[in-house]
Amino acid sequence: MTRRDILLGAGAGLVTTAATGMASAQSQGHDMSQMKEPAAPPEAPPVSRPRAGKVRTLNGWTLPYRMNGGVKEFHLVAEEFEHEFAPGSKAICWGYNGSTPGPTIEATEGDRIRIFVTNRLREATTIHWHGLILPSGMDGVGGLNQPQIKPGETFAYEFTLKQHGTHMYHPHADEMVQMAMGMMGLLIIHPKRGEAVPIDRDYAFLLHNFALHPGTRRPDPAVMQDFDLWTFNSKVFPAIEPIVARTGERVRIRVGNLSMWNHPIHLHGVQFHITGGDGGRLPRSQWRTEVTEIVGVGQMRDIEFTAVPGDWAFHCHMSHHTMGPMGHDVPNTIGVDQRGVEAKIRQMLPGYMAMGKDGMGEHQDHTDGGMAAPPNTLAMMAGKGPFGNIEMGGMFTVVKVRDDLAPGDFSDPGWYRNPTGTVAQRVSDDPAFGNPPRRPR
């Protein structure tokens, strides 16, 4: 009997109705005068036909809504499903409406919104609207602000949006487990009066980490640091979509962090401005210029830049966070020639291959050549570019900017064709080339 069995068994017996939860809130003296009687929840939207929002969520989608008496109604469903981090690695995750992260909710400052939340998990849950200004009873901390949403129940959250900016939603019930299993999403509030500096392309994603041990099918919520999947919107490179723009367009990228680590996010090719986050878009006098910005746990950051032509790396600058699964306890073999023992080791470990004597760059060649890997895991390095192996994984994607890209076209334009004379090239293959200065002895 595991701890998870005990928790799931206890949660399975707690099924009541959403009406009971609302009645309980009233009996405890909560002010319900600001909340209209909710209508029946709308049909769950089909994941296969996502609605196009103003913001393009990498590998994600925007949640449809319906108008009901001047209120925008959304419907989230907390549930379990199979998720693919990249081809070759799948896991049973938890999320919303069949995806992790859940669908992006977009609305406008001043809107009245009503969000139905149906719990199809086997334990209780809630939703916290991270950074939003709202009534205490809508803040979503189970036991403190509201009763837990028990299995089978549907709760309604309703409030008026009093701000604009980039925000998130996530559980505040069994948070360690539920977030580790993938429960989170983006909530973006557009300014009512528009923006003084208009945006041509608006992207968003969440930073997260998963511990999926080789051969297993569910993330491990007990891991605190040694994660093996570092993700943008629960995808690892090269499965992460590129960020596409036309030369000269104003691009905004909204980055939220619900992982267990702080991430220095770095963009090649341009200097960007930090223009906002949870608190909305900052006055222009408060913008600052960077090429790397640390996004702390629980923070949102908006970066903006003018697109310049090329293919530009965009990634976390912690080197292990741009790698796929790796063995953290494997001995360092750099400088160790294992060829003499490789055959003997292979007798005990069929398929063993000596590597690492001169660095780990050969890893992608071995895995591309068919080297066997543990079940349901990924290569540490992956992805191919126009000049060969990219040798990356995890939190990495490419910003692709082209002169001839049509407005509103988000399709992958392929690899950049560099103008003649603008690519670094070999001038010698002699290791004794030239007479480079060295530090005096």
C-alpha positions as CSV (number, residue, x, y, z in Angstrom):
1,M,0.0,0.0,0.0
2,T,1.6,3.3,-1.1
3,R,1.0,6.8,0.0
4,R,-0.6,7.5,-3.3
5,D,-3.0,4.6,-2.9
6,I,-4.0,5.9,0.5
7,L,-4.6,9.4,-0.8
8,L,-6.5,8.2,-3.9
9,G,-8.6,5.8,-1.9
10,A,-9.5,8.5,0.6
11,G,-10.4,10.9,-2.2
12,A,-12.6,8.4,-4.0
13,G,-15.1,8.3,-1.2
14,L,-15.7,12.1,-1.0
15,V,-18.2,12.5,-3.9
16,T,-20.9,15.0,-3.3
17,T,-22.6,17.7,-5.5
18,A,-21.6,21.2,-6.5
19,A,-24.7,22.5,-4.9
20,T,-23.6,21.2,-1.5
21,G,-20.4,23.2,-1.8
22,M,-22.3,26.4,-2.5
23,A,-24.7,25.8,0.3
24,S,-21.8,25.2,2.7
25,A,-20.2,28.5,1.7
26,Q,-23.5,30.3,2.4
27,S,-23.9,28.6,5.8
28,Q,-20.5,29.7,6.8
29,G,-21.4,33.4,6.3
30,H,-19.6,34.0,3.0
31,D,-21.0,37.0,1.0
32,M,-22.6,35.6,-2.1
33,S,-24.3,38.8,-3.2
34,Q,-21.8,39.6,-5.9
35,M,-22.3,36.2,-7.5
36,K,-25.2,35.6,-9.8
37,E,-26.9,32.2,-9.9
38,P,-24.7,30.3,-12.4
39,A,-26.4,28.8,-15.4
40,A,-25.7,25.2,-16.5
41,P,-22.0,24.9,-17.6
42,P,-21.4,25.1,-21.3
43,E,-20.3,22.0,-23.2
44,A,-16.6,21.3,-22.9
45,P,-14.8,22.6,-26.0
46,P,-13.2,20.1,-28.4
47,V,-9.4,20.1,-27.9
48,S,-8.9,19.3,-31.6
49,R,-10.4,22.6,-32.7
50,P,-8.8,25.3,-30.5
51,R,-10.1,28.9,-30.7
52,A,-7.6,31.4,-31.9
53,G,-6.9,34.0,-29.2
54,K,-5.0,37.3,-29.4
55,V,-2.1,35.4,-27.7
56,R,-0.5,32.4,-29.3
57,T,0.2,29.8,-26.6
58,L,3.2,27.6,-27.6
59,N,1.9,24.0,-28.2
60,G,-1.3,25.1,-26.6
61,W,-4.7,26.6,-27.2
62,T,-7.2,29.3,-26.0
63,L,-10.3,28.3,-24.1
64,P,-13.6,29.3,-25.8
65,Y,-16.3,31.1,-23.8
66,R,-19.9,32.0,-24.2
67,M,-21.8,35.1,-23.2
68,N,-24.6,34.7,-20.6
69,G,-26.3,37.9,-19.4
70,G,-23.2,40.0,-19.9
71,V,-20.9,37.5,-18.2
72,K,-18.2,35.6,-20.1
73,E,-18.5,31.9,-19.1
74,F,-15.6,29.5,-19.3
75,H,-15.5,25.8,-18.3
76,L,-12.4,24.0,-16.9
77,V,-12.3,20.3,-16.2
78,A,-9.6,18.9,-13.9
79,E,-8.8,15.4,-15.2
80,E,-6.2,12.7,-15.9
81,F,-5.0,12.0,-19.4
82,E,-1.9,10.8,-21.4
83,H,0.5,13.6,-22.3
84,E,3.4,13.4,-24.7
85,F,6.5,15.5,-23.7
86,A,8.2,14.6,-27.1
87,P,8.0,11.6,-29.4
88,G,9.2,8.6,-27.3
89,S,8.2,10.0,-23.9
90,K,4.6,9.8,-22.6
91,A,3.1,10.0,-19.1
92,I,-0.2,9.9,-17.3
93,C,-0.5,13.5,-16.2
94,W,-3.1,15.7,-14.6
95,G,-4.3,19.0,-16.1
96,Y,-7.3,20.8,-17.5
97,N,-9.5,19.9,-20.5
98,G,-7.2,17.2,-21.7
99,S,-4.0,19.2,-21.7
100,T,-1.0,20.4,-19.6
101,P,-0.8,23.2,-19.2
102,G,-4.5,23.8,-19.4
103,P,-6.0,26.1,-22.0
104,T,-5.2,29.7,-21.9
105,I,-8.0,31.9,-20.6
106,E,-8.1,35.3,-22.3
107,A,-10.4,38.2,-21.3
108,T,-10.4,42.0,-21.1
109,E,-10.0,44.3,-18.2
110,G,-13.4,45.2,-16.8
111,D,-15.0,41.9,-18.0
112,R,-17.2,40.0,-15.6
113,I,-16.2,36.3,-15.9
114,R,-17.6,33.1,-14.5
115,I,-15.4,30.0,-14.6
116,F,-17.0,26.6,-14.0
117,V,-14.5,24.0,-12.6
118,T,-15.5,20.4,-12.8
119,N,-13.3,17.9,-10.8
120,R,-12.9,14.5,-12.5
121,L,-9.9,13.6,-10.4
122,R,-10.0,11.1,-7.6
123,E,-9.1,13.6,-5.0
124,A,-10.3,17.1,-4.1
125,T,-8.9,20.2,-5.8
126,T,-9.4,24.0,-6.1
127,I,-8.1,26.7,-8.4
128,H,-6.1,29.8,-7.4
129,W,-6.1,32.7,-9.8
130,H,-2.5,33.7,-9.3
131,G,-2.0,37.5,-8.9
132,L,-5.6,38.5,-9.5
133,I,-7.4,41.2,-7.5
134,L,-10.7,39.5,-6.5
135,P,-12.9,38.8,-3.4
136,S,-11.3,36.6,-0.8
137,G,-13.8,33.8,-1.3
138,M,-12.8,33.5,-4.9
139,D,-9.0,33.2,-4.3
140,G,-9.1,29.4,-4.3
141,V,-7.1,28.3,-1.3
142,G,-8.9,25.1,-0.1
143,G,-10.0,25.3,3.5
144,L,-9.1,29.0,3.8
145,N,-11.2,30.7,1.1
146,Q,-13.6,27.9,0.0
147,P,-14.6,24.3,0.5
148,Q,-12.6,21.8,-1.5
149,I,-14.0,20.8,-4.8
150,K,-14.6,17.1,-4.2
151,P,-14.5,14.4,-7.0
152,G,-17.5,14.8,-9.2
153,E,-18.4,18.3,-8.1
154,T,-18.5,21.5,-10.2
155,F,-17.8,24.9,-8.6
156,A,-18.3,28.3,-10.1
157,Y,-15.9,31.2,-9.6
158,E,-17.2,34.6,-10.6
159,F,-15.5,38.0,-10.4
160,T,-14.8,41.2,-12.3
161,L,-11.4,41.7,-13.8
162,K,-9.9,44.9,-12.2
163,Q,-6.5,44.8,-13.9
164,H,-4.6,43.7,-17.0
165,G,-1.5,41.6,-17.4
166,T,-0.1,38.1,-17.6
167,H,-1.3,35.7,-15.0
168,M,-1.6,32.0,-14.1
169,Y,-4.0,29.6,-12.5
170,H,-3.1,26.5,-10.5
171,P,-4.5,24.4,-7.7
172,H,-4.2,25.3,-4.0
173,A,-5.1,21.8,-2.8
174,D,-2.5,19.0,-2.5
175,E,-0.4,21.5,-4.4
176,M,2.8,19.5,-4.3
177,V,1.2,16.6,-6.1
178,Q,-1.2,18.3,-8.4
179,M,1.3,20.9,-9.8
180,A,4.0,18.2,-10.2
181,M,1.5,16.2,-12.2
182,G,0.9,19.2,-14.6
183,M,-2.0,21.2,-13.3
184,M,-1.6,24.8,-14.3
185,G,-2.5,27.3,-17.0
186,L,-2.3,30.9,-18.2
187,L,-4.8,33.6,-17.6
188,I,-4.2,36.7,-19.7
189,I,-6.1,40.0,-19.3
190,H,-5.9,42.5,-22.1
191,P,-6.0,46.2,-21.3
192,K,-9.4,47.8,-21.9
193,R,-7.9,50.9,-23.5
194,G,-5.4,49.1,-25.7
195,E,-1.7,49.6,-25.6
196,A,0.3,52.7,-26.5
197,V,3.0,50.6,-28.2
198,P,1.1,48.0,-30.2
199,I,2.1,44.4,-30.4
200,D,2.2,42.5,-33.7
201,R,2.8,39.0,-32.3
202,D,2.0,37.9,-28.7
203,Y,3.3,34.6,-27.4
204,A,3.0,32.9,-24.0
205,F,4.3,29.8,-22.2
206,L,4.9,28.4,-18.7
207,L,8.1,27.0,-17.3
208,H,7.8,23.7,-15.5
209,N,9.7,20.5,-14.6
210,F,8.8,16.9,-14.4
211,A,10.5,13.8,-12.8
212,L,9.6,10.9,-15.1
213,H,11.9,8.0,-14.0
214,P,12.9,5.6,-16.8
215,G,10.3,2.9,-17.4
216,T,7.6,4.7,-15.4
217,R,4.3,6.2,-16.6
218,R,3.6,8.9,-14.0
219,P,5.6,12.0,-12.9
220,D,7.1,11.7,-9.4
221,P,5.8,14.5,-7.1
222,A,8.3,13.7,-4.3
223,V,11.3,15.0,-6.3
224,M,12.6,18.4,-5.2
225,Q,15.6,19.2,-7.4
226,D,16.7,16.3,-9.6
227,F,14.2,16.7,-12.5
228,D,14.8,15.1,-15.8
229,L,12.3,17.0,-18.0
230,W,12.6,20.8,-18.1
231,T,9.7,22.1,-20.2
232,F,8.2,25.1,-22.0
233,N,4.4,24.4,-21.8
234,S,5.1,20.8,-20.8
235,K,7.1,20.1,-24.0
236,V,10.8,19.5,-24.4
237,F,13.0,20.5,-27.4
238,P,12.7,19.7,-30.2
239,A,8.9,19.2,-29.7
240,I,8.5,22.9,-28.6
241,E,7.1,25.0,-31.3
242,P,9.2,27.8,-32.8
243,I,8.4,31.5,-32.2
244,V,7.8,33.0,-35.6
245,A,7.8,36.6,-36.7
246,R,8.2,38.9,-39.7
247,T,11.2,41.3,-39.8
248,G,10.4,44.5,-38.0
249,E,7.4,43.3,-36.1
250,R,7.0,44.0,-32.4
251,V,7.0,40.7,-30.6
252,R,6.0,40.1,-26.9
253,I,6.8,36.8,-25.1
254,R,5.0,36.2,-21.8
255,V,6.9,33.7,-19.6
256,G,5.5,32.3,-16.3
257,N,7.3,30.0,-13.9
258,L,5.5,27.3,-12.0
259,S,8.6,25.0,-11.8
260,M,10.7,24.3,-8.7
261,W,13.6,26.4,-9.9
262,N,14.4,30.0,-11.0
263,H,15.3,30.2,-14.7
264,P,17.5,32.8,-16.5
265,I,15.7,33.1,-19.8
266,H,18.1,34.2,-22.6
267,L,17.3,35.4,-26.2
268,H,20.0,35.6,-28.9
269,G,20.2,38.2,-31.6
270,V,18.5,41.2,-29.9
271,Q,18.3,43.2,-26.8
272,F,14.8,43.0,-25.4
273,H,12.8,45.2,-22.9
274,I,11.3,43.9,-19.7
275,T,7.8,45.6,-20.1
276,G,5.6,43.9,-17.5
277,G,4.2,40.8,-15.9
278,D,1.7,40.1,-13.1
279,G,1.3,43.8,-12.5
280,G,0.4,44.6,-16.1
281,R,2.4,46.6,-18.7
282,L,4.8,48.9,-17.0
283,P,5.0,52.6,-17.9
284,R,7.6,53.0,-20.6
285,S,9.9,55.0,-18.3
286,Q,10.3,51.8,-16.2
287,W,11.2,49.5,-19.1
288,R,14.7,48.1,-18.9
289,T,17.0,46.5,-21.5
290,E,18.3,43.0,-21.1
291,V,19.3,39.9,-23.0
292,T,18.7,37.5,-20.1
293,E,16.0,37.8,-17.4
294,I,15.6,35.6,-14.4
295,V,12.0,34.4,-14.0
296,G,11.6,33.4,-10.4
297,V,9.3,30.7,-9.1
298,G,5.8,32.1,-9.1
299,Q,6.7,35.1,-11.3
300,M,5.6,36.3,-14.7
301,R,7.7,38.3,-17.0
302,D,6.8,40.0,-20.3
303,I,9.7,40.7,-22.8
304,E,9.3,42.7,-26.0
305,F,11.6,43.3,-28.9
306,T,11.7,44.2,-32.6
307,A,12.3,41.1,-34.7
308,V,15.5,40.9,-36.8
309,P,16.0,38.3,-39.5
310,G,17.5,34.9,-38.7
311,D,17.2,31.9,-36.5
312,W,17.8,32.8,-32.9
313,A,18.1,30.5,-29.9
314,F,15.7,31.1,-27.0
315,H,16.4,29.1,-23.9
316,C,17.1,28.8,-20.2
317,H,20.7,29.6,-19.5
318,M,21.2,26.9,-16.9
319,S,23.0,24.3,-19.0
320,H,21.3,21.3,-17.4
321,H,17.9,22.8,-18.2
322,T,18.6,22.6,-21.9
323,M,19.4,18.9,-21.7
324,G,17.0,15.9,-21.8
325,P,17.0,13.2,-19.2
326,M,20.4,12.5,-17.7
327,G,21.8,10.3,-14.9
328,H,22.8,12.6,-12.1
329,D,24.7,10.0,-10.3
330,V,26.7,8.6,-13.2
331,P,30.5,8.8,-12.6
332,N,32.5,11.4,-14.6
333,T,34.2,9.5,-17.4
334,I,35.9,12.4,-19.2
335,G,39.5,11.4,-19.8
336,V,38.8,7.7,-19.0
337,D,39.4,5.2,-21.9
338,Q,36.9,2.5,-21.4
339,R,37.6,0.6,-24.6
340,G,39.5,-2.1,-22.8
341,V,36.5,-3.1,-20.6
342,E,33.7,-2.3,-23.0
343,A,33.3,-5.9,-24.2
344,K,33.4,-7.2,-20.7
345,I,30.8,-4.8,-19.4
346,R,28.6,-5.6,-22.4
347,Q,28.4,-9.3,-21.2
348,M,26.6,-8.0,-18.1
349,L,24.8,-5.1,-19.7
350,P,23.9,-5.9,-23.3
351,G,23.9,-2.8,-25.5
352,Y,26.4,-1.0,-23.3
353,M,28.5,1.6,-25.2
354,A,31.6,3.3,-23.8
355,M,31.3,7.1,-24.2
356,G,32.2,10.3,-22.5
357,K,36.1,10.1,-22.7
358,D,36.3,13.3,-24.8
359,G,33.0,14.9,-23.7
360,M,29.3,14.1,-24.3
361,G,28.8,15.7,-27.7
362,E,28.8,12.2,-29.3
363,H,25.7,11.3,-27.3
364,Q,23.3,12.5,-30.0
365,D,25.2,10.6,-32.7
366,H,24.9,7.4,-30.7
367,T,21.2,7.8,-30.0
368,D,20.4,8.9,-33.6
369,G,22.2,5.7,-34.6
370,G,19.9,3.5,-32.7
371,M,21.6,3.2,-29.3
372,A,19.0,1.6,-27.0
373,A,17.6,3.8,-24.2
374,P,15.6,3.0,-21.1
375,P,11.8,2.6,-21.8
376,N,9.8,5.8,-22.0
377,T,12.6,8.2,-21.9
378,L,14.3,10.7,-24.2
379,A,17.8,11.4,-25.4
380,M,19.8,13.9,-23.5
381,M,20.6,15.8,-26.7
382,A,18.3,16.1,-29.7
383,G,17.3,18.3,-32.6
384,K,19.0,18.9,-36.0
385,G,19.6,22.2,-37.7
386,P,20.8,23.1,-41.2
387,F,24.5,22.5,-40.1
388,G,24.1,19.3,-38.0
389,N,23.2,18.3,-34.5
390,I,21.9,21.1,-32.3
391,E,22.7,19.0,-29.1
392,M,20.0,20.5,-27.0
393,G,16.9,19.4,-25.1
394,G,14.6,20.7,-22.4
395,M,14.0,24.4,-22.2
396,F,15.0,25.5,-25.7
397,T,13.3,26.7,-28.8
398,V,14.1,28.9,-31.8
399,V,12.8,32.4,-32.7
400,K,12.5,32.4,-36.5
401,V,12.2,35.8,-38.2
402,R,11.8,36.2,-42.0
403,D,11.4,39.2,-44.3
404,D,8.7,37.7,-46.4
405,L,6.5,36.1,-43.7
406,A,2.9,37.2,-44.2
407,P,1.2,39.0,-41.3
408,G,-0.6,36.4,-39.1
409,D,1.3,33.5,-40.6
410,F,2.6,31.3,-37.7
411,S,3.7,28.3,-39.8
412,D,7.3,27.1,-39.4
413,P,9.2,28.8,-42.3
414,G,12.1,26.2,-42.2
415,W,15.7,27.1,-41.6
416,Y,17.1,30.5,-42.3
417,R,19.1,31.1,-45.5
418,N,22.1,33.2,-44.4
419,P,23.3,35.8,-46.8
420,T,26.6,35.0,-48.5
421,G,29.6,35.8,-46.3
422,T,27.7,35.8,-43.0
423,V,28.3,32.3,-41.8
424,A,31.3,31.3,-39.7
425,Q,33.4,28.9,-41.7
426,R,36.5,26.7,-41.4
427,V,39.8,28.3,-42.4
428,S,42.1,25.4,-41.3
429,D,42.0,21.8,-40.0
430,D,45.6,22.0,-38.6
431,P,45.5,22.0,-34.8
432,A,48.8,23.9,-34.8
433,F,47.3,26.7,-36.9
434,G,48.6,30.2,-36.2
435,N,50.5,31.4,-33.1
436,P,47.8,32.3,-30.5
437,P,49.1,34.0,-27.4
438,R,49.0,32.1,-24.1
439,R,49.2,33.2,-20.5
440,P,52.8,33.9,-19.5
441,R,54.2,31.3,-17.2
